[in-house]
Amino acid sequence: MVNKFKRYSIVTLATLVILGCGSNDNDNTNNITAKSIQDLNTFSDAEKLAYAVANQKNAIKTDGAKNKNSREVQSCENDGTTEFTFPDNMGVPDYTQPYIKYENCLEDGETLNGEMKFSMGNSYETGSITYITDFTSTGGEDEVFIKAGGTITMSQEGDWEVLLINLEMTFNGITRGGEDLIYKGKGLADGGFIEFPVSGKEKIGNSVYFMVDPSYDASQTPFKSNKEEQLVNGMFKYLDEDNNSVELEITSKDIVTVRIDQDGDGKFSENEISTIDLAK
């Protein structure tokens, strides 16, 4: 039994071999000052989407089961407890259907609370996670809240990991949701990772949503991260709630350029383009 579920790019977000989509020294965003992620409260909805997609790999954190008893409560490394429960089938624990409950579980400065149910396939890369109660991760590098009732389904298509996301969460102060949101991703031989959205909606805040553009094949321009988990290139396209075009492009290492056709004229004016420096 594996003792860890890997961290996934949700989507998204997002957390990617590129065909013709690298940094462009002639890009018209060169003279635009990049916004720092320290100024998240000043970001537009499209900029918040870019930030959320770029940080997907850190957004969902779960631990798999590691015990061989039908129920066991363990002390966490620094404080609190973790409870593992396995449904019994005529007295035989079903290790593919564990329930895990964190109660003020403090490890490495990070406190976990919440209860979740797993349905695991033949490996930790397949199955599903259902959040029975609200899940929180506080005190660590990232602040995470996942709303009760949310689900993530994981499957494999050849080398690709596929995620189906239906949940609402808050990541470092940004509320985000996925509605029938499908992402594909895979690791690369050089230690990097590529990913892209296939279909569905990504919601930002209480009402704003962005639909994955059905006319654009993002598999041709997936987001690519290097082995240091820095984004190096890729582009995603969406439609906002007014059916206007939105583009998120990695135009330099850990630099995301955000373009939104706010007036619907079919082009991106200078005041419709901004950049975010993910390293600041």
N, C-alpha and C positions, 0 to 999 in steps of 0.2 A: 504494500500500500504506500503510495507516495505521501510525503508529509508536507508538500507545498503545492498550491496551485500557482502557476506562473502568472506574472502580471501581464495583462493584455492591453493592447491599444483598443479602446472601445470604439468609439469611435473614434472616432470619433475617429468619437471622436474616437482617438484618430488617436496619439499619439501619437524607408520605402524606396530591377534594372530599369532605368528611366529612358524613355524614347524621346530624345530631342527636347528635354526640358531641364536645362541646368541654369546656373546663374547667367545673367545677361548684362554685360557691361554697358549696353546701350539702352537699358531699361529706363523709362522716363521717370522712375521713382528715385533715381540717384540723388537728387537734390532735396528729397523729402527727409526731414529729421525723423528718425525712428522713435516711436514711443516706448517708454520703459514699462515693463510689467509691474513696476511699483505704482503706476498710475492707473490701475485697473478700474477705479471708480469713474475715470473719465472716458473709458472706452465706449465706442458705439456698439450696438448689438452685433454687427458683423465682425468687429474687432474682438469682441468677447467670444464669438464662435471660433475665430482663428486661434485665440489663446487656448480655448477648451480642447479643440482638435489637436493642437500641438502637444498638449499635456495629457493625452488620453492614457498613455502607458502607466502613469502614476495614479490614475484616478480610481481604479477599482482594485482593491486589495482584499484577498481572501486567503484563508488557510485551509488546507485539506485535512482529512482525518489521518491519524497516525497511531491509533490504538486498536487493540484486538479484544476489547470488552464491549458488551452491549451498552454500557453507560459508565463513564468515568469523569470525575471532576479533577482537574489538575490546577495547581497553583501556577501563575504566570511568573516570569523571571523576576520581576520586581514587586508586583502587587496584583491583586485580583485573581480571577479564575477563568478557566476555559472548560466548558462542559461538552463532551462528545457523547452523542446518543446514536445508536444504530438500531433500526427497527428489527425485531425478531421475526423469523419465520419458523414456527414450531421449535423455538428454543435456539435457533441458529441465527446469529447476528448477520444482517445484510450490510456488508461493508460498502456496497455501491450506493446506499441511500442514507448517508450520515446527516445528522442534525448537529450544528455547532453553535454554541452560545458563549459569547464573551461578556463577562461582567467586570468592568473596570480593569481589564487585562492590560497591565503596563509592562512593556518590553522595549528596551532601547529608547526610552523617552516617549514612546507612542502608546496612547491608551485606546483600546478597542472596546466597543460596546455594541451588542446586537445579536440577533439570532438568524441563522440562515439554514436552508436545506439544500442538499446537493443530490443530483442524480448523475452518477458518473458512468461513462462508457468504458471501453477497453483501455483507455489511457486518460491522463489528466487533461488532455487536449479536447476531449469530447464529453458531452453531458450538459447539465444546466445548473444554475444557481438561482434560488428564489429567496428573497429577503423577507423573512417572516415578520420581523420587527424593523424599525429604523436601525440602520447601521451607522456608527460614527467612528472616525479615526481622528484623534486630536493630539496635539502636543508634538507631533513629528514634523517632517519637512513640509507635508501638505495636510490641509484640513479637509476632511471628506465627510459628507453626509449622504446616505442613500435611503430613499423613502421606502417604507414597508410596502410589499406587494410587487416590487420590481423584479424582473427576471432577465437573465442572460443565458442564451443557449449557445453552446460551443460545438462545432463539428469540423470535420476535415474534408477537403476536396483535393486529393493528391497532396502536394506540398503546402497547400494553402490552409490556414486556420480561418474559419468562418464564424463570425459572431452575429447573433440576432439579438438585438437589444430593445427591451421595453421597460424602461425605468426612468425615474427622475432623481437627480442627485445635485448636490452643491459641492463644487470643488474650488477651494480657496476663494470662497465668496461669490462664485458665479453659479447660478442655478441653470441646470442643463437637463434636457430629457431626450430620450430616443423613442420614437414611435415606429415599430416595425423597421428599425434601422439595421441594415446589414453592412458589415465591414468584412474585408478579406485582408489577410496579412501573412507574411512568411519571413523566416530568418534567412540571411544570406551567408555564403561561405566566408565572407570577410568579417563576420561578426555584426553586420548591420541588419536592418529590418526594413521591409517595404509594406505599405498598407494603403487601402483606398476604400471609399464608400461605394456601395453598389446601388442601394435604393433606400427609401424611407425618409423620415424627417428627423431633424435635430432641433430641439427647442431650446431657446435661451430665455431665461426669465420666466415670468408667469404666463406670457401670451405669445411672444415672438417666436416664430419657427422658421426654419430654413429647410426646404426640400432639396434632396440630392437631385441635381439636374438630370432628368431622364434622357436628354439628348446628347449628353457628354459621357464618353467612355474614360472614366478616371483610372482604369487599369493601365492606360497608356502613359499616364503621368502620376504614378503613385507617390506619396510622400516617402522619401528615403531617409533613414537615420543611419549614421555611421556607428561603429562599435562603441564610441563614446556617448551614444544616445543623442548626438546633435543632428538636427534636421539639416539636410544638405541640398535637396531639390524636390520638386514635385508641384502639382497644382490640382486643386479640387474646384468644382463649380456647383453652385446652388442657385435656387430661386427663393427670393424672400416672400413675405406674405402678400406683397403687391405684384408678384410674378416678375420682379426685376432681377437682373442677373447679378450674381455675387461670385467673385473669384478669390480664392486664397492660394497664393503662390509663394514657395520658398525661393527667394531671389538671391540669397546669400546664406552662409552658414548661420543657422538659428535666427534668420531674419524672415519674417512673414510679411508679404505685401498683400493688403486687403483692397479690393476694388468692388464698388457697388454702384450700379447704374441707377441712382436714386430717381432721376427724372424720366427713366424709361426711353431714352433717345437712342439706345443701341450702342453707346460708346461710353468710355470712362473719362470724364473730365478731370482736371487736376485736383479739384476740390472733392472728388469722389475716390481718391486714392490715398491710402495711408500705409505706414509700415510699423511693425512691432519688433523690437529686439528682445528675443526670448532669453538672452543671456544677462540682461540687466534687471 
